[in-house]
């Protein structure tokens, strides 16, 4: 972009959300493959059904004897509803101005694509490249929502370009490493809502744009993995993906920020330079694969995300002064999963999985932009082998989320929802 317009009241609205694309904890994404979705991403770093294993464990590329390509996408259909609980004065103001307090289906539908290619070099070395995402979000409230200063449009899109290299130490141990180049694009729009009703002298409509963000950046990191093989039927994987530091630089602007709690006084109608630093958390994962019968395999996984690195949202001005600060105090979170694979016939493979995703968001600092909850995954999937080289994957998942209360002064909400995921994938071995 020629100019990044960074309305740093993004901090008030929140750059994190349990929304459209984000179906793991907070604004994390798990959807790196369709074959993995069928077993709730259990044992993903050790399964190596196809080239998509590169997205979780580069060391597993040593299991491939032929070049392999996998590409596909997961369609996410979330149903997240937010019910406002206005105080009597707020309710009266919303009713008089005909402003909605209930928002249904705020999480936008999304398609999460991915692409992987693995190239064996010789008996010990393999290389590969992947393009996928680990983080993203998208929510949209009504333009005239009564809580416009904290409810509006929020989106974050990221894509990770991940070239990797693997080396087989011996028949039991392989090591792998990768470089991560992450592109991020963010947009935030907020509206005046009740601020316009309560302050008619401002000359604003409830749906008037109050703040806007549009910015992008590149961040860089690394990942490593190991694959331990007891034999061809039993293997384990341990992986780590580093945090990614992003900086969005641009302009701080707001229509009339002095009348909104949490925004600095005295900056009305000003546009000043500013920046926002965002950390995409580190991820560690333990995976297991066991073929207990020629027709049956078991999978399990334990994922840890270092959300504690997301302590606050802080906007800084040109001289290093704090324009805005909001505590988040996320906690490290865990995801546990188990799955099964059944070789029904030479042409068909069936999968099923179950997972529990722990939310990192503390109740005390939960906001309407982060109404995150613990959730349970129920998944089914299948592979059809067209021939020796080509196979097709399909998977369906239901995510069951709970309901939470959100107190984001001066607004209160109740939020909850579920999601359906549908994935398709093509695999080809050359």
SEDREN-796059 format. One record per residue (C-alpha): residue number from 1; y, z, x. Coordinates in Angstrom, 1 decimal. Each point is the difference from the previous one (the first is absolute). Example, Ala and Ser with C-alpha at 12.3 -4.5 7.8 and 13.67 -1.06 7.14 Angstrom:
<nodes>
{node 1,{-4.5,7.8,12.3}}
{node 2,{3.4,-0.7,1.4}}
</nodes>
This chain:
<nodes>
{node 1,{0.0,0.0,0.0}}
{node 2,{3.5,-0.7,1.2}}
{node 3,{1.1,3.4,-1.3}}
{node 4,{-2.1,2.9,-1.1}}
{node 5,{1.7,1.8,-2.8}}
{node 6,{-1.3,3.6,0.2}}
{node 7,{1.2,2.2,-2.8}}
{node 8,{-1.0,3.2,1.6}}
{node 9,{-0.2,1.8,-3.3}}
{node 10,{-3.5,-1.4,0.3}}
{node 11,{-0.6,3.5,1.2}}
{node 12,{0.8,1.4,-3.4}}
{node 13,{-2.1,-2.5,-1.8}}
{node 14,{-2.9,0.3,2.5}}
{node 15,{-1.7,-2.7,2.1}}
{node 16,{-3.4,1.4,-1.0}}
{node 17,{-1.7,-0.3,-3.3}}
{node 18,{-3.4,0.0,-1.8}}
{node 19,{0.6,-3.4,-1.4}}
{node 20,{-1.1,-3.6,-0.5}}
{node 21,{-1.4,-0.8,3.4}}
{node 22,{-0.5,3.6,1.3}}
{node 23,{-3.4,1.1,-1.2}}
{node 24,{-1.0,2.4,2.7}}
{node 25,{2.0,3.2,0.8}}
{node 26,{3.8,-0.2,-0.4}}
{node 27,{0.9,-3.6,1.0}}
{node 28,{-3.1,-0.7,2.0}}
{node 29,{-2.3,-3.0,-0.7}}
{node 30,{-3.8,-0.1,0.4}}
{node 31,{-0.5,-3.6,-1.2}}
{node 32,{-0.9,-1.7,3.2}}
{node 33,{-3.1,-1.8,-1.4}}
{node 34,{-1.9,-0.8,-3.2}}
{node 35,{-3.5,0.8,1.5}}
{node 36,{1.3,3.5,0.9}}
{node 37,{1.6,0.5,-3.4}}
{node 38,{-3.5,-0.4,-1.6}}
{node 39,{-1.2,3.2,1.8}}
{node 40,{3.4,1.8,-0.2}}
{node 41,{0.6,-0.8,3.6}}
{node 42,{-2.7,2.4,1.1}}
{node 43,{-1.3,-0.6,3.5}}
{node 44,{2.4,-2.8,0.5}}
{node 45,{0.3,0.3,3.8}}
{node 46,{-3.8,-0.2,0.5}}
{node 47,{-1.3,-2.3,-2.8}}
{node 48,{1.1,-3.4,1.5}}
{node 49,{-1.1,-2.1,-3.0}}
{node 50,{2.5,-2.6,1.1}}
{node 51,{3.1,-0.6,2.1}}
{node 52,{2.1,2.4,-2.1}}
{node 53,{-1.4,2.9,2.0}}
{node 54,{2.7,-0.9,2.6}}
{node 55,{2.5,1.6,-2.4}}
{node 56,{-1.6,3.4,0.6}}
{node 57,{-1.8,-0.1,3.3}}
{node 58,{0.5,-2.6,2.8}}
{node 59,{-3.1,1.3,1.9}}
{node 60,{-2.3,-1.3,-2.8}}
{node 61,{0.8,-3.6,1.0}}
{node 62,{-2.8,0.3,2.6}}
{node 63,{-2.5,-0.1,-2.9}}
{node 64,{0.9,-3.7,-0.6}}
{node 65,{-2.0,-2.8,1.6}}
{node 66,{1.9,-2.8,-1.7}}
{node 67,{3.7,-0.6,-0.7}}
{node 68,{0.8,1.4,-3.4}}
{node 69,{3.0,-0.3,-2.4}}
{node 70,{0.8,2.1,-3.1}}
{node 71,{2.9,-0.4,-2.3}}
{node 72,{0.9,1.2,-3.5}}
{node 73,{2.1,2.2,-2.1}}
{node 74,{-0.1,3.1,-2.3}}
{node 75,{2.0,-0.1,-3.3}}
{node 76,{1.4,3.4,-0.9}}
{node 77,{0.7,0.8,-3.7}}
{node 78,{1.5,3.5,-0.2}}
{node 79,{0.9,1.8,-3.2}}
{node 80,{2.5,2.7,1.0}}
{node 81,{2.2,1.6,-2.8}}
{node 82,{2.9,2.3,0.5}}
{node 83,{1.3,2.2,-2.8}}
{node 84,{3.5,1.4,0.4}}
{node 85,{0.7,3.6,-1.1}}
{node 86,{3.7,0.1,-0.3}}
{node 87,{1.9,3.2,-0.6}}
{node 88,{1.8,0.2,-3.4}}
{node 89,{3.3,-1.3,1.4}}
{node 90,{-1.8,-2.8,1.8}}
{node 91,{-2.0,-0.9,-3.1}}
{node 92,{3.2,-0.1,-2.1}}
{node 93,{1.7,-2.3,2.5}}
{node 94,{-3.1,-2.3,0.3}}
{node 95,{-0.3,-0.2,-3.8}}
{node 96,{3.7,-0.7,-0.6}}
{node 97,{-0.1,-2.8,2.6}}
{node 98,{-3.4,-1.2,-1.1}}
{node 99,{-1.5,0.5,3.5}}
{node 100,{-3.8,0.2,0.4}}
{node 101,{-1.6,3.1,1.4}}
{node 102,{-3.6,-1.3,-0.2}}
{node 103,{-1.2,-2.6,2.5}}
{node 104,{-3.5,-1.6,-0.4}}
{node 105,{-1.8,-2.0,2.7}}
{node 106,{2.6,0.6,2.7}}
{node 107,{-2.3,-1.1,2.7}}
{node 108,{0.1,-3.7,0.6}}
{node 109,{-3.2,-2.1,0.2}}
{node 110,{-0.6,-1.3,3.5}}
{node 111,{-2.3,-2.3,2.0}}
{node 112,{-1.0,1.4,3.5}}
{node 113,{-1.3,-2.8,2.2}}
{node 114,{-1.9,0.2,3.3}}
{node 115,{-1.4,-2.3,2.7}}
{node 116,{-2.3,0.6,3.0}}
{node 117,{-1.6,-2.1,2.7}}
{node 118,{-2.6,1.2,2.6}}
{node 119,{-0.9,-2.0,3.1}}
{node 120,{-2.9,1.1,2.2}}
{node 121,{0.7,-0.8,3.6}}
{node 122,{-3.3,0.9,1.7}}
{node 123,{-2.7,2.7,-0.3}}
{node 124,{2.5,2.7,0.8}}
{node 125,{3.5,-1.2,-1.1}}
{node 126,{1.4,-0.9,-3.4}}
{node 127,{3.6,-0.7,-1.2}}
{node 128,{1.6,-0.3,-3.4}}
{node 129,{3.1,0.1,-2.1}}
{node 130,{0.8,1.4,-3.4}}
{node 131,{2.9,-0.1,-2.4}}
{node 132,{0.1,2.7,-2.7}}
{node 133,{2.0,3.0,-1.1}}
{node 134,{-0.3,3.8,0.1}}
{node 135,{3.1,1.0,-1.9}}
{node 136,{2.0,-1.3,-3.0}}
{node 137,{1.5,0.9,-3.4}}
{node 138,{1.8,-1.5,-3.0}}
{node 139,{1.5,1.7,-3.1}}
{node 140,{2.5,-1.1,-2.6}}
{node 141,{1.7,2.1,-2.6}}
{node 142,{2.3,-1.3,-2.8}}
{node 143,{3.5,-1.0,1.2}}
{node 144,{1.5,2.4,-2.6}}
{node 145,{-2.3,2.9,0.6}}
{node 146,{1.7,3.3,-0.6}}
{node 147,{-0.9,1.3,3.5}}
{node 148,{1.3,-3.2,1.6}}
{node 149,{1.1,1.7,3.3}}
{node 150,{-3.6,0.9,0.8}}
{node 151,{-1.9,-2.6,-2.0}}
{node 152,{0.4,-3.7,0.6}}
{node 153,{-1.8,-2.6,2.1}}
{node 154,{-1.7,1.0,3.2}}
{node 155,{-2.2,-2.2,2.1}}
{node 156,{-1.5,0.0,3.5}}
{node 157,{-2.1,-2.9,1.3}}
{node 158,{-1.7,0.1,3.4}}
{node 159,{-2.3,-2.4,1.9}}
{node 160,{-1.9,0.9,3.2}}
{node 161,{-0.9,-2.7,2.5}}
{node 162,{-2.9,1.5,2.0}}
{node 163,{-1.5,-1.8,3.0}}
{node 164,{-3.0,1.9,1.5}}
{node 165,{-2.5,0.0,2.8}}
{node 166,{-3.4,1.7,0.2}}
{node 167,{-2.4,0.7,2.8}}
{node 168,{-3.7,1.1,-0.2}}
{node 169,{-0.7,2.7,2.6}}
{node 170,{-3.7,0.0,-0.6}}
{node 171,{-2.4,-0.4,-2.9}}
{node 172,{1.2,3.3,-1.6}}
{node 173,{3.8,0.0,0.6}}
{node 174,{2.8,-2.5,-0.7}}
{node 175,{3.7,0.6,0.5}}
{node 176,{2.9,-1.9,-1.6}}
{node 177,{3.8,-0.1,0.1}}
{node 178,{2.8,-1.8,-1.9}}
{node 179,{3.7,-0.6,0.0}}
{node 180,{1.9,0.3,-3.3}}
{node 181,{3.2,-1.9,-0.8}}
{node 182,{1.2,1.2,-3.5}}
{node 183,{2.7,-1.8,-2.0}}
{node 184,{1.6,2.1,-2.8}}
{node 185,{2.3,-1.1,-2.7}}
{node 186,{1.6,2.5,-2.4}}
{node 187,{2.2,-0.2,-3.1}}
{node 188,{1.6,2.7,-2.1}}
{node 189,{2.2,-0.3,-3.1}}
{node 190,{1.4,3.0,-1.9}}
{node 191,{2.1,0.1,-3.2}}
{node 192,{2.6,2.4,-1.4}}
{node 193,{-1.9,1.1,-3.1}}
{node 194,{1.5,3.3,-1.4}}
{node 195,{2.6,0.1,2.8}}
{node 196,{1.8,-2.8,-1.8}}
{node 197,{-0.3,1.8,-3.4}}
{node 198,{1.2,3.4,1.5}}
{node 199,{2.8,-1.6,2.0}}
{node 200,{1.6,-2.7,-2.2}}
{node 201,{3.0,-0.1,2.3}}
{node 202,{-2.1,-1.8,2.6}}
{node 203,{0.0,-3.1,-2.1}}
{node 204,{-3.7,-0.6,0.5}}
{node 205,{-2.8,-0.9,-2.3}}
{node 206,{-3.4,1.9,0.0}}
{node 207,{-1.7,-3.1,1.4}}
{node 208,{2.7,-0.6,2.7}}
{node 209,{-1.5,-0.2,3.5}}
{node 210,{0.8,3.2,1.7}}
{node 211,{-1.6,-0.6,3.4}}
{node 212,{-2.0,-2.8,1.6}}
{node 213,{-2.3,-0.4,3.0}}
{node 214,{-1.4,-3.1,1.6}}
{node 215,{-1.2,0.2,3.5}}
{node 216,{-2.9,-0.9,2.4}}
{node 217,{-1.2,0.9,3.5}}
{node 218,{-2.9,-0.3,2.4}}
{node 219,{-2.0,2.9,1.4}}
{node 220,{-2.8,0.1,2.6}}
{node 221,{-3.0,2.2,0.7}}
{node 222,{-3.6,0.0,1.0}}
{node 223,{-3.5,0.9,-1.2}}
{node 224,{-3.3,0.8,1.7}}
{node 225,{-3.6,0.4,-1.2}}
{node 226,{-3.5,0.7,1.2}}
{node 227,{-3.4,-0.9,-1.5}}
{node 228,{-3.0,2.1,0.7}}
{node 229,{-3.4,-1.6,-0.8}}
{node 230,{-3.1,2.2,0.0}}
{node 231,{-1.9,-3.2,-0.9}}
{node 232,{0.5,-3.1,-2.2}}
{node 233,{-0.3,2.1,-3.2}}
{node 234,{2.2,3.0,0.9}}
{node 235,{3.6,-0.1,1.4}}
{node 236,{3.2,2.0,-0.1}}
{node 237,{3.6,-1.0,0.6}}
{node 238,{3.1,2.0,1.0}}
{node 239,{3.4,-1.6,-0.2}}
{node 240,{3.7,0.8,0.5}}
{node 241,{3.1,-2.0,-1.0}}
{node 242,{3.3,1.2,1.5}}
{node 243,{3.1,0.7,-2.0}}
{node 244,{2.6,-2.8,-0.3}}
{node 245,{3.7,0.7,0.4}}
{node 246,{2.4,-2.1,-2.1}}
{node 247,{3.8,0.0,0.0}}
{node 248,{2.0,-1.6,-2.8}}
{node 249,{3.5,-0.6,1.0}}
{node 250,{2.9,-1.2,-2.2}}
{node 251,{2.7,1.2,-2.3}}
{node 252,{0.4,3.2,-2.0}}
{node 253,{1.6,-0.7,-3.3}}
{node 254,{0.2,1.5,-3.5}}
{node 255,{2.2,-0.6,-3.1}}
{node 256,{1.1,3.7,-0.6}}
{node 257,{-2.3,2.2,2.0}}
{node 258,{2.2,3.1,-0.2}}
{node 259,{-1.2,0.7,-3.6}}
{node 260,{-3.7,0.0,0.8}}
{node 261,{-1.7,3.1,1.4}}
{node 262,{-1.4,-0.6,3.5}}
{node 263,{2.4,-2.7,1.0}}
{node 264,{2.9,0.7,2.4}}
{node 265,{3.5,0.6,-1.4}}
{node 266,{2.9,-2.2,0.9}}
{node 267,{-1.8,-3.3,0.6}}
{node 268,{0.7,-1.6,-3.3}}
{node 269,{0.4,-3.8,0.2}}
{node 270,{-0.6,0.1,3.7}}
{node 271,{-2.4,-2.1,2.1}}
{node 272,{-0.9,1.6,3.3}}
{node 273,{-2.7,-0.8,2.6}}
{node 274,{-3.1,2.1,-0.1}}
{node 275,{-3.7,0.1,0.8}}
{node 276,{-3.2,1.4,-1.4}}
{node 277,{-3.1,0.8,2.2}}
{node 278,{-3.4,-0.2,-1.7}}
{node 279,{-3.3,1.0,1.5}}
{node 280,{-3.2,-1.6,-1.4}}
{node 281,{-2.6,2.8,0.7}}
{node 282,{-2.9,-0.1,2.4}}
{node 283,{-3.6,-0.4,-1.4}}
{node 284,{-3.3,1.3,1.3}}
{node 285,{-3.4,-0.8,-1.6}}
{node 286,{-3.7,0.8,0.5}}
{node 287,{-2.5,-2.4,-1.5}}
{node 288,{-3.7,0.0,-0.4}}
{node 289,{-2.6,-2.7,-0.8}}
{node 290,{-3.8,0.6,-0.6}}
{node 291,{-2.5,-2.6,-1.1}}
{node 292,{-2.5,2.3,-1.6}}
{node 293,{-2.2,-2.8,-1.4}}
{node 294,{-0.1,-3.7,0.5}}
{node 295,{1.7,-0.4,-3.3}}
{node 296,{2.3,3.1,0.0}}
{node 297,{2.8,1.3,2.2}}
{node 298,{2.2,3.1,-0.2}}
{node 299,{3.6,0.2,1.1}}
{node 300,{2.5,2.9,0.3}}
{node 301,{3.5,0.5,1.4}}
{node 302,{2.6,2.6,0.7}}
{node 303,{3.6,-1.1,0.5}}
{node 304,{2.9,2.2,1.2}}
{node 305,{3.6,-1.1,-0.2}}
{node 306,{2.7,1.8,1.9}}
{node 307,{2.5,0.2,-2.8}}
{node 308,{1.6,3.1,1.6}}
{node 309,{2.1,-2.4,2.1}}
{node 310,{1.8,-0.8,-3.3}}
{node 311,{2.1,3.2,0.1}}
{node 312,{3.3,-1.2,-1.4}}
{node 313,{2.1,-3.0,-0.9}}
{node 314,{3.2,0.0,2.0}}
{node 315,{2.7,-2.6,0.1}}
{node 316,{2.3,-0.2,3.0}}
{node 317,{3.5,-1.5,0.3}}
{node 318,{1.4,-2.1,2.8}}
{node 319,{1.0,3.1,2.0}}
{node 320,{-3.3,1.8,-0.6}}
{node 321,{1.4,2.1,-2.9}}
{node 322,{-2.4,0.8,-2.9}}
{node 323,{0.8,-2.0,-3.1}}
{node 324,{-2.9,1.4,-2.0}}
{node 325,{-3.0,2.3,0.6}}
{node 326,{-2.9,0.7,-2.3}}
{node 327,{-3.0,2.2,0.8}}
{node 328,{-3.4,-1.6,-0.7}}
{node 329,{-2.3,2.3,2.0}}
{node 330,{-3.2,-2.1,-0.6}}
{node 331,{-3.3,1.5,0.9}}
{node 332,{-2.8,-1.7,1.9}}
{node 333,{-2.5,-1.4,-2.5}}
{node 334,{-3.7,-0.9,-0.1}}
{node 335,{-2.0,-2.7,-1.7}}
{node 336,{-3.8,0.4,-0.4}}
{node 337,{-2.3,-2.8,-1.2}}
{node 338,{-3.6,-0.8,-0.5}}
{node 339,{-1.7,-3.3,-0.9}}
{node 340,{-3.3,-1.9,-0.3}}
{node 341,{-1.0,-3.6,0.6}}
{node 342,{-3.1,-1.6,-1.7}}
{node 343,{-1.5,-3.3,1.2}}
{node 344,{-1.0,-1.3,-3.5}}
{node 345,{-1.3,-3.4,1.3}}
{node 346,{0.6,-2.3,2.9}}
{node 347,{3.0,-1.4,-1.9}}
{node 348,{1.5,3.2,-1.5}}
{node 349,{1.2,3.3,1.4}}
{node 350,{1.3,2.8,-2.3}}
{node 351,{2.3,2.9,0.9}}
{node 352,{1.3,3.2,-1.6}}
{node 353,{2.3,2.8,1.2}}
{node 354,{1.8,3.2,-0.7}}
{node 355,{3.1,1.4,1.8}}
{node 356,{2.4,2.9,-0.3}}
{node 357,{3.6,-0.5,1.2}}
{node 358,{2.1,3.1,0.7}}
{node 359,{3.8,-0.2,-0.5}}
{node 360,{2.2,1.1,2.8}}
{node 361,{3.0,0.7,-2.2}}
{node 362,{0.9,3.7,-0.5}}
{node 363,{0.8,1.0,-3.6}}
{node 364,{3.2,1.6,1.2}}
{node 365,{1.5,-3.2,1.4}}
{node 366,{-1.5,-2.5,-2.3}}
{node 367,{2.5,-2.5,-1.4}}
{node 368,{-0.1,-2.7,-2.6}}
{node 369,{-0.3,-2.5,2.8}}
{node 370,{-3.1,1.8,1.3}}
{node 371,{-1.9,1.3,-3.1}}
{node 372,{-3.2,-0.2,2.1}}
{node 373,{-3.2,1.7,-1.1}}
{node 374,{-3.6,0.4,1.1}}
{node 375,{-2.2,-2.8,-1.3}}
{node 376,{-3.7,-0.9,-0.2}}
{node 377,{-1.3,-3.6,0.6}}
{node 378,{-3.0,-1.5,-1.9}}
{node 379,{-1.0,-3.4,1.4}}
{node 380,{-2.5,-2.8,-0.4}}
{node 381,{-0.4,-3.2,2.0}}
{node 382,{-2.3,-2.9,0.9}}
{node 383,{-0.5,-2.8,2.5}}
{node 384,{-1.4,-3.4,-0.8}}
{node 385,{-1.4,-2.1,3.0}}
{node 386,{0.7,-3.6,-0.6}}
{node 387,{-1.8,-1.0,3.1}}
{node 388,{-0.7,1.3,3.5}}
{node 389,{3.7,-0.4,1.0}}
{node 390,{2.0,0.7,-3.2}}
{node 391,{0.1,3.1,-2.2}}
{node 392,{2.3,1.2,-2.8}}
{node 393,{0.9,3.6,-0.8}}
{node 394,{1.3,1.5,-3.3}}
{node 395,{0.8,3.6,-0.8}}
{node 396,{1.4,2.1,-2.8}}
{node 397,{1.4,3.5,0.3}}
{node 398,{1.5,2.6,-2.4}}
{node 399,{2.3,2.7,1.4}}
{node 400,{0.4,3.1,-2.1}}
{node 401,{3.2,2.0,0.7}}
{node 402,{1.2,3.2,-1.5}}
{node 403,{3.4,1.1,-1.5}}
{node 404,{2.8,1.8,1.8}}
{node 405,{3.3,1.6,-0.9}}
{node 406,{3.0,-1.1,2.0}}
{node 407,{3.2,2.1,0.3}}
{node 408,{2.7,-2.1,1.7}}
{node 409,{3.2,1.7,-0.8}}
{node 410,{1.7,-0.6,-2.3}}
{node 411,{-2.9,-2.1,-1.5}}
{node 412,{-3.5,1.1,-1.1}}
{node 413,{-3.0,-2.3,-0.5}}
{node 414,{-3.7,-0.1,-0.8}}
{node 415,{-2.0,-2.8,1.7}}
{node 416,{-3.6,-1.2,0.2}}
{node 417,{-2.1,-3.1,0.0}}
{node 418,{-3.1,-2.0,1.0}}
{node 419,{-0.6,-3.3,1.7}}
{node 420,{-2.5,-2.9,-0.1}}
{node 421,{-0.7,-2.1,3.1}}
{node 422,{-1.7,-3.4,0.2}}
{node 423,{-0.9,-1.6,3.3}}
{node 424,{-1.2,-3.4,1.1}}
{node 425,{-0.9,-1.0,3.6}}
{node 426,{-1.5,-3.0,1.8}}
{node 427,{-2.1,0.4,3.2}}
{node 428,{-1.1,-2.7,2.4}}
{node 429,{-2.1,0.1,3.2}}
{node 430,{0.3,-3.0,2.2}}
</nodes>
